[in-house]
Amino acid sequence: AEKLLDELGALEHGRLTPVGRTMARLPIDPRLARMLIEADRRAALAEVLIIASGLAVADPRDRPLEKQAGADQA
């Protein structure tokens, strides 16, 4: 987890960066949060919000193994 945050620019020498503090306020995956922060900085937030919202939604075709038979019947 720390490696990912470091790669995203949220950590520097084990401490939160200003970008990391902003990311921490967003209740979404850190990768998506970083995308939104950078999009806002580059004046492309509206476009990236559409992409991020699509990436944040779980795939409805994914089914738990123990419930696949019931899903097939339904």
C-alpha positions in Angstrom: 0.0 0.0 0.0 2.8 2.4 0.8 4.5 1.7 -2.5 1.3 2.5 -4.4 0.9 5.8 -2.4 4.5 6.6 -3.1 4.0 6.0 -6.8 0.9 8.2 -6.8 2.8 11.1 -5.1 0.8 10.8 -1.9 3.8 9.9 0.3 7.3 11.3 0.4 9.7 9.9 2.9 6.8 8.2 4.8 4.9 11.4 5.2 1.7 12.6 3.4 2.3 15.2 0.7 -0.3 17.9 -0.1 -1.6 15.7 -2.9 -1.8 12.8 -0.4 -3.9 15.0 2.0 -6.3 15.8 -0.8 -6.5 12.2 -1.8 -7.3 11.2 1.8 -10.4 13.4 1.7 -11.9 11.6 -1.3 -13.8 8.4 -0.4 -12.6 6.5 -3.5 -9.8 4.2 -4.7 -6.5 6.1 -4.4 -5.8 5.6 -8.1 -9.1 7.3 -9.0 -8.5 10.0 -6.5 -5.1 10.8 -8.0 -6.7 10.9 -11.5 -9.3 13.4 -10.3 -6.8 15.6 -8.6 -4.6 15.8 -11.7 -7.6 16.3 -14.0 -8.7 19.3 -11.9 -5.2 20.7 -12.1 -5.2 20.3 -15.9 -8.8 21.7 -16.3 -10.1 18.4 -17.5 -12.2 17.4 -14.5 -15.5 17.0 -16.2 -14.1 14.5 -18.7 -12.2 12.5 -16.2 -15.1 12.4 -13.8 -17.0 10.4 -16.5 -14.1 7.9 -16.8 -13.5 7.6 -13.1 -17.2 6.9 -12.4 -17.2 4.1 -14.9 -14.1 2.6 -13.4 -15.5 2.9 -9.9 -18.5 0.7 -10.6 -18.3 -3.0 -9.9 -18.8 -5.2 -13.0 -22.4 -6.6 -12.7 -21.3 -9.8 -14.5 -19.0 -10.7 -11.6 -20.7 -13.3 -9.4 -19.6 -15.0 -6.2 -18.7 -18.7 -6.9 -21.1 -20.0 -4.3 -24.1 -18.1 -5.9 -23.4 -18.7 -9.6 -26.0 -21.5 -10.0 -28.7 -19.4 -8.4 -27.8 -16.5 -10.7 -27.9 -18.7 -13.7 -31.4 -19.9 -12.8 -32.7 -16.4 -12.2 
